[in-house]
Amino acid sequence: MTEEYKNMEKPTLSKQAFWDVDMDSIDYQKNARFVISKVFDRGSLDDVISILNFYQDEIIKSSLLNVRYLS
């Protein structure tokens, strides 16, 4: 893992945002933009807090500014 993480443990996320994804196969480093945008678009408040505690602020900011769509 790299320095883009605040916390080295995988975030605990609900199936609310990831109902269509095998959560055990998610690579949180390679798919950071996907994970962040999915959580901010469809996740619970607890999911958002987990993401804020896991990724560095700049990674979150960059991911959200470059996502094509958020509902």
PDB file of N, CA, C and O in Angstrom, chain B, residues numbered from 101:
ATOM      1  N   MET B 101       0.848  -1.184   0.000  1.00  0.00           N
ATOM      2  CA  MET B 101       0.000   0.000   0.000  1.00  0.00           C
ATOM      3  C   MET B 101       0.889   1.242   0.000  1.00  0.00           C
ATOM      4  O   MET B 101       2.058   1.188   0.384  1.00  0.00           O
ATOM      5  N   THR B 102       0.334   2.316  -0.421  1.00  0.00           N
ATOM      6  CA  THR B 102       1.126   3.527  -0.562  1.00  0.00           C
ATOM      7  C   THR B 102       0.682   4.603   0.395  1.00  0.00           C
ATOM      8  O   THR B 102      -0.175   4.390   1.253  1.00  0.00           O
ATOM      9  N   GLU B 103       1.279   5.753   0.232  1.00  0.00           N
ATOM     10  CA  GLU B 103       1.004   6.872   1.109  1.00  0.00           C
ATOM     11  C   GLU B 103      -0.346   7.531   0.860  1.00  0.00           C
ATOM     12  O   GLU B 103      -0.679   8.500   1.543  1.00  0.00           O
ATOM     13  N   GLU B 104      -1.123   7.049  -0.077  1.00  0.00           N
ATOM     14  CA  GLU B 104      -2.421   7.666  -0.322  1.00  0.00           C
ATOM     15  C   GLU B 104      -3.457   7.267   0.719  1.00  0.00           C
ATOM     16  O   GLU B 104      -4.593   7.740   0.677  1.00  0.00           O
ATOM     17  N   TYR B 105      -3.079   6.412   1.640  1.00  0.00           N
ATOM     18  CA  TYR B 105      -3.990   5.968   2.686  1.00  0.00           C
ATOM     19  C   TYR B 105      -3.675   6.641   4.010  1.00  0.00           C
ATOM     20  O   TYR B 105      -2.508   6.821   4.358  1.00  0.00           O
ATOM     21  N   LYS B 106      -4.709   7.010   4.746  1.00  0.00           N
ATOM     22  CA  LYS B 106      -4.544   7.493   6.109  1.00  0.00           C
ATOM     23  C   LYS B 106      -4.476   6.301   7.051  1.00  0.00           C
ATOM     24  O   LYS B 106      -3.726   6.306   8.027  1.00  0.00           O
ATOM     25  N   ASN B 107      -5.264   5.286   6.746  1.00  0.00           N
ATOM     26  CA  ASN B 107      -5.413   4.113   7.588  1.00  0.00           C
ATOM     27  C   ASN B 107      -5.125   2.897   6.710  1.00  0.00           C
ATOM     28  O   ASN B 107      -5.682   2.787   5.618  1.00  0.00           O
ATOM     29  N   MET B 108      -4.279   1.995   7.158  1.00  0.00           N
ATOM     30  CA  MET B 108      -3.874   0.863   6.336  1.00  0.00           C
ATOM     31  C   MET B 108      -4.910  -0.266   6.288  1.00  0.00           C
ATOM     32  O   MET B 108      -4.844  -1.118   5.402  1.00  0.00           O
ATOM     33  N   GLU B 109      -5.852  -0.285   7.213  1.00  0.00           N
ATOM     34  CA  GLU B 109      -6.881  -1.327   7.188  1.00  0.00           C
ATOM     35  C   GLU B 109      -7.937  -0.965   6.153  1.00  0.00           C
ATOM     36  O   GLU B 109      -8.306   0.200   6.002  1.00  0.00           O
ATOM     37  N   LYS B 110      -8.419  -1.984   5.441  1.00  0.00           N
ATOM     38  CA  LYS B 110      -9.472  -1.741   4.448  1.00  0.00           C
ATOM     39  C   LYS B 110     -10.674  -1.105   5.125  1.00  0.00           C
ATOM     40  O   LYS B 110     -11.004  -1.456   6.258  1.00  0.00           O
ATOM     41  N   PRO B 111     -11.336  -0.170   4.444  1.00  0.00           N
ATOM     42  CA  PRO B 111     -12.522   0.440   5.038  1.00  0.00           C
ATOM     43  C   PRO B 111     -13.656  -0.580   5.128  1.00  0.00           C
ATOM     44  O   PRO B 111     -13.773  -1.475   4.292  1.00  0.00           O
ATOM     45  N   THR B 112     -14.469  -0.429   6.135  1.00  0.00           N
ATOM     46  CA  THR B 112     -15.648  -1.280   6.286  1.00  0.00           C
ATOM     47  C   THR B 112     -16.794  -0.580   5.575  1.00  0.00           C
ATOM     48  O   THR B 112     -17.263   0.471   6.013  1.00  0.00           O
ATOM     49  N   LEU B 113     -17.241  -1.174   4.472  1.00  0.00           N
ATOM     50  CA  LEU B 113     -18.285  -0.563   3.658  1.00  0.00           C
ATOM     51  C   LEU B 113     -19.489  -1.481   3.573  1.00  0.00           C
ATOM     52  O   LEU B 113     -19.362  -2.705   3.557  1.00  0.00           O
ATOM     53  N   SER B 114     -20.657  -0.867   3.520  1.00  0.00           N
ATOM     54  CA  SER B 114     -21.895  -1.641   3.403  1.00  0.00           C
ATOM     55  C   SER B 114     -22.110  -2.060   1.953  1.00  0.00           C
ATOM     56  O   SER B 114     -21.439  -1.568   1.046  1.00  0.00           O
ATOM     57  N   LYS B 115     -23.040  -2.961   1.753  1.00  0.00           N
ATOM     58  CA  LYS B 115     -23.397  -3.388   0.397  1.00  0.00           C
ATOM     59  C   LYS B 115     -24.333  -2.384  -0.273  1.00  0.00           C
ATOM     60  O   LYS B 115     -24.709  -2.573  -1.430  1.00  0.00           O
ATOM     61  N   GLN B 116     -24.711  -1.324   0.433  1.00  0.00           N
ATOM     62  CA  GLN B 116     -25.630  -0.325  -0.116  1.00  0.00           C
ATOM     63  C   GLN B 116     -25.104   0.249  -1.429  1.00  0.00           C
ATOM     64  O   GLN B 116     -25.856   0.360  -2.397  1.00  0.00           O
ATOM     65  N   ALA B 117     -23.852   0.606  -1.473  1.00  0.00           N
ATOM     66  CA  ALA B 117     -23.271   1.174  -2.683  1.00  0.00           C
ATOM     67  C   ALA B 117     -22.666   0.109  -3.588  1.00  0.00           C
ATOM     68  O   ALA B 117     -22.520   0.324  -4.792  1.00  0.00           O
ATOM     69  N   PHE B 118     -22.315  -1.038  -3.015  1.00  0.00           N
ATOM     70  CA  PHE B 118     -21.601  -2.068  -3.767  1.00  0.00           C
ATOM     71  C   PHE B 118     -22.423  -3.342  -3.928  1.00  0.00           C
ATOM     72  O   PHE B 118     -21.879  -4.444  -3.862  1.00  0.00           O
ATOM     73  N   TRP B 119     -23.696  -3.200  -4.132  1.00  0.00           N
ATOM     74  CA  TRP B 119     -24.586  -4.348  -4.283  1.00  0.00           C
ATOM     75  C   TRP B 119     -24.237  -5.173  -5.514  1.00  0.00           C
ATOM     76  O   TRP B 119     -24.548  -6.362  -5.571  1.00  0.00           O
ATOM     77  N   ASP B 120     -23.592  -4.553  -6.500  1.00  0.00           N
ATOM     78  CA  ASP B 120     -23.290  -5.215  -7.769  1.00  0.00           C
ATOM     79  C   ASP B 120     -21.814  -5.614  -7.909  1.00  0.00           C
ATOM     80  O   ASP B 120     -21.372  -5.984  -8.997  1.00  0.00           O
ATOM     81  N   VAL B 121     -21.055  -5.540  -6.810  1.00  0.00           N
ATOM     82  CA  VAL B 121     -19.617  -5.765  -6.862  1.00  0.00           C
ATOM     83  C   VAL B 121     -19.216  -6.781  -5.796  1.00  0.00           C
ATOM     84  O   VAL B 121     -19.743  -6.770  -4.684  1.00  0.00           O
ATOM     85  N   ASP B 122     -18.276  -7.659  -6.149  1.00  0.00           N
ATOM     86  CA  ASP B 122     -17.700  -8.568  -5.157  1.00  0.00           C
ATOM     87  C   ASP B 122     -16.705  -7.751  -4.335  1.00  0.00           C
ATOM     88  O   ASP B 122     -15.611  -7.440  -4.807  1.00  0.00           O
ATOM     89  N   MET B 123     -17.082  -7.409  -3.118  1.00  0.00           N
ATOM     90  CA  MET B 123     -16.275  -6.511  -2.296  1.00  0.00           C
ATOM     91  C   MET B 123     -14.922  -7.093  -1.922  1.00  0.00           C
ATOM     92  O   MET B 123     -13.989  -6.344  -1.635  1.00  0.00           O
ATOM     93  N   ASP B 124     -14.800  -8.408  -1.920  1.00  0.00           N
ATOM     94  CA  ASP B 124     -13.518  -9.033  -1.595  1.00  0.00           C
ATOM     95  C   ASP B 124     -12.495  -8.861  -2.717  1.00  0.00           C
ATOM     96  O   ASP B 124     -11.293  -9.000  -2.488  1.00  0.00           O
ATOM     97  N   SER B 125     -12.961  -8.563  -3.914  1.00  0.00           N
ATOM     98  CA  SER B 125     -12.046  -8.429  -5.045  1.00  0.00           C
ATOM     99  C   SER B 125     -11.676  -6.976  -5.351  1.00  0.00           C
ATOM    100  O   SER B 125     -10.939  -6.719  -6.303  1.00  0.00           O
ATOM    101  N   ILE B 126     -12.169  -6.036  -4.571  1.00  0.00           N
ATOM    102  CA  ILE B 126     -11.865  -4.625  -4.818  1.00  0.00           C
ATOM    103  C   ILE B 126     -10.418  -4.332  -4.441  1.00  0.00           C
ATOM    104  O   ILE B 126      -9.974  -4.648  -3.338  1.00  0.00           O
ATOM    105  N   ASP B 127      -9.696  -3.729  -5.366  1.00  0.00           N
ATOM    106  CA  ASP B 127      -8.341  -3.247  -5.104  1.00  0.00           C
ATOM    107  C   ASP B 127      -8.473  -1.762  -4.774  1.00  0.00           C
ATOM    108  O   ASP B 127      -8.697  -0.940  -5.663  1.00  0.00           O
ATOM    109  N   TYR B 128      -8.336  -1.426  -3.504  1.00  0.00           N
ATOM    110  CA  TYR B 128      -8.592  -0.062  -3.041  1.00  0.00           C
ATOM    111  C   TYR B 128      -7.568   0.943  -3.545  1.00  0.00           C
ATOM    112  O   TYR B 128      -7.834   2.145  -3.542  1.00  0.00           O
ATOM    113  N   GLN B 129      -6.413   0.477  -3.975  1.00  0.00           N
ATOM    114  CA  GLN B 129      -5.416   1.383  -4.528  1.00  0.00           C
ATOM    115  C   GLN B 129      -5.701   1.644  -6.011  1.00  0.00           C
ATOM    116  O   GLN B 129      -5.801   2.795  -6.435  1.00  0.00           O
ATOM    117  N   LYS B 130      -5.829   0.583  -6.785  1.00  0.00           N
ATOM    118  CA  LYS B 130      -6.045   0.729  -8.225  1.00  0.00           C
ATOM    119  C   LYS B 130      -7.413   1.318  -8.549  1.00  0.00           C
ATOM    120  O   LYS B 130      -7.563   2.026  -9.545  1.00  0.00           O
ATOM    121  N   ASN B 131      -8.400   1.034  -7.725  1.00  0.00           N
ATOM    122  CA  ASN B 131      -9.777   1.464  -8.006  1.00  0.00           C
ATOM    123  C   ASN B 131     -10.253   2.557  -7.064  1.00  0.00           C
ATOM    124  O   ASN B 131     -11.443   2.636  -6.759  1.00  0.00           O
ATOM    125  N   ALA B 132      -9.344   3.397  -6.602  1.00  0.00           N
ATOM    126  CA  ALA B 132      -9.691   4.440  -5.636  1.00  0.00           C
ATOM    127  C   ALA B 132     -10.798   5.354  -6.165  1.00  0.00           C
ATOM    128  O   ALA B 132     -11.754   5.643  -5.446  1.00  0.00           O
ATOM    129  N   ARG B 133     -10.680   5.804  -7.396  1.00  0.00           N
ATOM    130  CA  ARG B 133     -11.691   6.720  -7.947  1.00  0.00           C
ATOM    131  C   ARG B 133     -13.061   6.047  -7.998  1.00  0.00           C
ATOM    132  O   ARG B 133     -14.069   6.662  -7.653  1.00  0.00           O
ATOM    133  N   PHE B 134     -13.097   4.801  -8.424  1.00  0.00           N
ATOM    134  CA  PHE B 134     -14.350   4.046  -8.483  1.00  0.00           C
ATOM    135  C   PHE B 134     -14.968   3.907  -7.094  1.00  0.00           C
ATOM    136  O   PHE B 134     -16.157   4.164  -6.908  1.00  0.00           O
ATOM    137  N   VAL B 135     -14.152   3.500  -6.122  1.00  0.00           N
ATOM    138  CA  VAL B 135     -14.646   3.287  -4.751  1.00  0.00           C
ATOM    139  C   VAL B 135     -15.164   4.596  -4.170  1.00  0.00           C
ATOM    140  O   VAL B 135     -16.262   4.642  -3.615  1.00  0.00           O
ATOM    141  N   ILE B 136     -14.392   5.640  -4.294  1.00  0.00           N
ATOM    142  CA  ILE B 136     -14.771   6.934  -3.718  1.00  0.00           C
ATOM    143  C   ILE B 136     -16.046   7.464  -4.357  1.00  0.00           C
ATOM    144  O   ILE B 136     -16.958   7.891  -3.648  1.00  0.00           O
ATOM    145  N   SER B 137     -16.126   7.443  -5.675  1.00  0.00           N
ATOM    146  CA  SER B 137     -17.320   7.976  -6.344  1.00  0.00           C
ATOM    147  C   SER B 137     -18.555   7.136  -6.030  1.00  0.00           C
ATOM    148  O   SER B 137     -19.646   7.677  -5.851  1.00  0.00           O
ATOM    149  N   LYS B 138     -18.388   5.827  -5.962  1.00  0.00           N
ATOM    150  CA  LYS B 138     -19.513   4.943  -5.657  1.00  0.00           C
ATOM    151  C   LYS B 138     -20.024   5.206  -4.237  1.00  0.00           C
ATOM    152  O   LYS B 138     -21.234   5.263  -4.015  1.00  0.00           O
ATOM    153  N   VAL B 139     -19.120   5.365  -3.288  1.00  0.00           N
ATOM    154  CA  VAL B 139     -19.525   5.620  -1.903  1.00  0.00           C
ATOM    155  C   VAL B 139     -20.202   6.977  -1.783  1.00  0.00           C
ATOM    156  O   VAL B 139     -21.241   7.087  -1.131  1.00  0.00           O
ATOM    157  N   PHE B 140     -19.641   8.008  -2.394  1.00  0.00           N
ATOM    158  CA  PHE B 140     -20.245   9.337  -2.280  1.00  0.00           C
ATOM    159  C   PHE B 140     -21.562   9.423  -3.033  1.00  0.00           C
ATOM    160  O   PHE B 140     -22.408  10.249  -2.691  1.00  0.00           O
ATOM    161  N   ASP B 141     -21.754   8.598  -4.041  1.00  0.00           N
ATOM    162  CA  ASP B 141     -22.995   8.611  -4.811  1.00  0.00           C
ATOM    163  C   ASP B 141     -24.081   7.749  -4.176  1.00  0.00           C
ATOM    164  O   ASP B 141     -25.239   8.164  -4.122  1.00  0.00           O
ATOM    165  N   ARG B 142     -23.730   6.561  -3.694  1.00  0.00           N
ATOM    166  CA  ARG B 142     -24.750   5.602  -3.242  1.00  0.00           C
ATOM    167  C   ARG B 142     -24.559   5.068  -1.831  1.00  0.00           C
ATOM    168  O   ARG B 142     -25.410   4.328  -1.337  1.00  0.00           O
ATOM    169  N   GLY B 143     -23.469   5.423  -1.176  1.00  0.00           N
ATOM    170  CA  GLY B 143     -23.163   4.851   0.128  1.00  0.00           C
ATOM    171  C   GLY B 143     -23.901   5.512   1.277  1.00  0.00           C
ATOM    172  O   GLY B 143     -24.538   6.554   1.120  1.00  0.00           O
ATOM    173  N   SER B 144     -23.799   4.887   2.415  1.00  0.00           N
ATOM    174  CA  SER B 144     -24.394   5.434   3.642  1.00  0.00           C
ATOM    175  C   SER B 144     -23.430   6.457   4.247  1.00  0.00           C
ATOM    176  O   SER B 144     -22.292   6.590   3.799  1.00  0.00           O
ATOM    177  N   LEU B 145     -23.893   7.167   5.254  1.00  0.00           N
ATOM    178  CA  LEU B 145     -23.040   8.115   5.950  1.00  0.00           C
ATOM    179  C   LEU B 145     -21.839   7.403   6.569  1.00  0.00           C
ATOM    180  O   LEU B 145     -20.728   7.933   6.555  1.00  0.00           O
ATOM    181  N   ASP B 146     -22.058   6.216   7.109  1.00  0.00           N
ATOM    182  CA  ASP B 146     -20.954   5.441   7.677  1.00  0.00           C
ATOM    183  C   ASP B 146     -19.925   5.066   6.611  1.00  0.00           C
ATOM    184  O   ASP B 146     -18.726   5.039   6.885  1.00  0.00           O
ATOM    185  N   ASP B 147     -20.396   4.777   5.396  1.00  0.00           N
ATOM    186  CA  ASP B 147     -19.485   4.466   4.290  1.00  0.00           C
ATOM    187  C   ASP B 147     -18.620   5.690   3.952  1.00  0.00           C
ATOM    188  O   ASP B 147     -17.412   5.571   3.748  1.00  0.00           O
ATOM    189  N   VAL B 148     -19.249   6.848   3.898  1.00  0.00           N
ATOM    190  CA  VAL B 148     -18.519   8.082   3.590  1.00  0.00           C
ATOM    191  C   VAL B 148     -17.464   8.346   4.662  1.00  0.00           C
ATOM    192  O   VAL B 148     -16.327   8.695   4.345  1.00  0.00           O
ATOM    193  N   ILE B 149     -17.836   8.182   5.915  1.00  0.00           N
ATOM    194  CA  ILE B 149     -16.886   8.387   7.014  1.00  0.00           C
ATOM    195  C   ILE B 149     -15.721   7.406   6.902  1.00  0.00           C
ATOM    196  O   ILE B 149     -14.572   7.783   7.127  1.00  0.00           O
ATOM    197  N   SER B 150     -16.008   6.155   6.557  1.00  0.00           N
ATOM    198  CA  SER B 150     -14.940   5.165   6.383  1.00  0.00           C
ATOM    199  C   SER B 150     -13.979   5.576   5.270  1.00  0.00           C
ATOM    200  O   SER B 150     -12.766   5.423   5.408  1.00  0.00           O
ATOM    201  N   ILE B 151     -14.511   6.090   4.185  1.00  0.00           N
ATOM    202  CA  ILE B 151     -13.679   6.532   3.063  1.00  0.00           C
ATOM    203  C   ILE B 151     -12.848   7.755   3.467  1.00  0.00           C
ATOM    204  O   ILE B 151     -11.670   7.850   3.124  1.00  0.00           O
ATOM    205  N   LEU B 152     -13.463   8.682   4.193  1.00  0.00           N
ATOM    206  CA  LEU B 152     -12.728   9.859   4.649  1.00  0.00           C
ATOM    207  C   LEU B 152     -11.593   9.489   5.594  1.00  0.00           C
ATOM    208  O   LEU B 152     -10.566  10.166   5.633  1.00  0.00           O
ATOM    209  N   ASN B 153     -11.775   8.421   6.351  1.00  0.00           N
ATOM    210  CA  ASN B 153     -10.735   7.956   7.275  1.00  0.00           C
ATOM    211  C   ASN B 153      -9.686   7.085   6.599  1.00  0.00           C
ATOM    212  O   ASN B 153      -8.600   6.892   7.145  1.00  0.00           O
ATOM    213  N   PHE B 154      -9.994   6.558   5.419  1.00  0.00           N
ATOM    214  CA  PHE B 154      -9.088   5.647   4.734  1.00  0.00           C
ATOM    215  C   PHE B 154      -8.168   6.358   3.746  1.00  0.00           C
ATOM    216  O   PHE B 154      -6.950   6.185   3.799  1.00  0.00           O
ATOM    217  N   TYR B 155      -8.740   7.158   2.846  1.00  0.00           N
ATOM    218  CA  TYR B 155      -7.959   7.823   1.813  1.00  0.00           C
ATOM    219  C   TYR B 155      -7.495   9.204   2.256  1.00  0.00           C
ATOM    220  O   TYR B 155      -8.136   9.856   3.080  1.00  0.00           O
ATOM    221  N   GLN B 156      -6.375   9.636   1.695  1.00  0.00           N
ATOM    222  CA  GLN B 156      -5.891  10.998   1.913  1.00  0.00           C
ATOM    223  C   GLN B 156      -6.880  11.982   1.281  1.00  0.00           C
ATOM    224  O   GLN B 156      -7.544  11.655   0.297  1.00  0.00           O
ATOM    225  N   ASP B 157      -6.974  13.168   1.843  1.00  0.00           N
ATOM    226  CA  ASP B 157      -7.919  14.180   1.371  1.00  0.00           C
ATOM    227  C   ASP B 157      -7.718  14.526  -0.099  1.00  0.00           C
ATOM    228  O   ASP B 157      -8.691  14.723  -0.827  1.00  0.00           O
ATOM    229  N   GLU B 158      -6.471  14.601  -0.540  1.00  0.00           N
ATOM    230  CA  GLU B 158      -6.203  14.957  -1.936  1.00  0.00           C
ATOM    231  C   GLU B 158      -6.705  13.892  -2.910  1.00  0.00           C
ATOM    232  O   GLU B 158      -7.158  14.226  -4.004  1.00  0.00           O
ATOM    233  N   ILE B 159      -6.631  12.639  -2.535  1.00  0.00           N
ATOM    234  CA  ILE B 159      -7.132  11.551  -3.387  1.00  0.00           C
ATOM    235  C   ILE B 159      -8.651  11.665  -3.512  1.00  0.00           C
ATOM    236  O   ILE B 159      -9.202  11.512  -4.602  1.00  0.00           O
ATOM    237  N   ILE B 160      -9.313  11.929  -2.407  1.00  0.00           N
ATOM    238  CA  ILE B 160     -10.780  12.078  -2.416  1.00  0.00           C
ATOM    239  C   ILE B 160     -11.170  13.281  -3.265  1.00  0.00           C
ATOM    240  O   ILE B 160     -12.053  13.185  -4.117  1.00  0.00           O
ATOM    241  N   LYS B 161     -10.524  14.391  -3.036  1.00  0.00           N
ATOM    242  CA  LYS B 161     -10.835  15.621  -3.777  1.00  0.00           C
ATOM    243  C   LYS B 161     -10.644  15.412  -5.277  1.00  0.00           C
ATOM    244  O   LYS B 161     -11.518  15.753  -6.074  1.00  0.00           O
ATOM    245  N   SER B 162      -9.512  14.856  -5.653  1.00  0.00           N
ATOM    246  CA  SER B 162      -9.219  14.614  -7.064  1.00  0.00           C
ATOM    247  C   SER B 162     -10.247  13.657  -7.689  1.00  0.00           C
ATOM    248  O   SER B 162     -10.719  13.882  -8.803  1.00  0.00           O
ATOM    249  N   SER B 163     -10.574  12.615  -6.974  1.00  0.00           N
ATOM    250  CA  SER B 163     -11.537  11.636  -7.490  1.00  0.00           C
ATOM    251  C   SER B 163     -12.904  12.260  -7.710  1.00  0.00           C
ATOM    252  O   SER B 163     -13.538  12.022  -8.737  1.00  0.00           O
ATOM    253  N   LEU B 164     -13.360  13.054  -6.755  1.00  0.00           N
ATOM    254  CA  LEU B 164     -14.693  13.650  -6.875  1.00  0.00           C
ATOM    255  C   LEU B 164     -14.744  14.738  -7.929  1.00  0.00           C
ATOM    256  O   LEU B 164     -15.771  14.917  -8.584  1.00  0.00           O
ATOM    257  N   LEU B 165     -13.652  15.468  -8.103  1.00  0.00           N
ATOM    258  CA  LEU B 165     -13.620  16.516  -9.128  1.00  0.00           C
ATOM    259  C   LEU B 165     -13.556  15.938 -10.530  1.00  0.00           C
ATOM    260  O   LEU B 165     -13.940  16.608 -11.488  1.00  0.00           O
ATOM    261  N   ASN B 166     -13.079  14.705 -10.671  1.00  0.00           N
ATOM    262  CA  ASN B 166     -12.924  14.100 -11.990  1.00  0.00           C
ATOM    263  C   ASN B 166     -13.962  13.037 -12.324  1.00  0.00           C
ATOM    264  O   ASN B 166     -13.892  12.423 -13.389  1.00  0.00           O
ATOM    265  N   VAL B 167     -14.906  12.814 -11.448  1.00  0.00           N
ATOM    266  CA  VAL B 167     -15.939  11.821 -11.731  1.00  0.00           C
ATOM    267  C   VAL B 167     -16.919  12.402 -12.751  1.00  0.00           C
ATOM    268  O   VAL B 167     -17.207  13.599 -12.742  1.00  0.00           O
ATOM    269  N   ARG B 168     -17.415  11.550 -13.612  1.00  0.00           N
ATOM    270  CA  ARG B 168     -18.320  12.019 -14.660  1.00  0.00           C
ATOM    271  C   ARG B 168     -19.724  12.310 -14.154  1.00  0.00           C
ATOM    272  O   ARG B 168     -20.408  13.186 -14.682  1.00  0.00           O
ATOM    273  N   TYR B 169     -20.158  11.576 -13.129  1.00  0.00           N
ATOM    274  CA  TYR B 169     -21.540  11.728 -12.698  1.00  0.00           C
ATOM    275  C   TYR B 169     -21.680  11.419 -11.206  1.00  0.00           C
ATOM    276  O   TYR B 169     -21.141  10.428 -10.713  1.00  0.00           O
ATOM    277  N   LEU B 170     -22.391  12.257 -10.518  1.00  0.00           N
ATOM    278  CA  LEU B 170     -22.851  11.990  -9.146  1.00  0.00           C
ATOM    279  C   LEU B 170     -24.313  12.404  -9.100  1.00  0.00           C
ATOM    280  O   LEU B 170     -24.675  13.483  -9.568  1.00  0.00           O
ATOM    281  N   SER B 171     -25.139  11.555  -8.541  1.00  0.00           N
ATOM    282  CA  SER B 171     -26.564  11.897  -8.480  1.00  0.00           C
ATOM    283  C   SER B 171     -26.844  12.890  -7.389  1.00  0.00           C
ATOM    284  O   SER B 171     -27.992  13.289  -7.196  1.00  0.00           O
TER     285      SER B 171
END
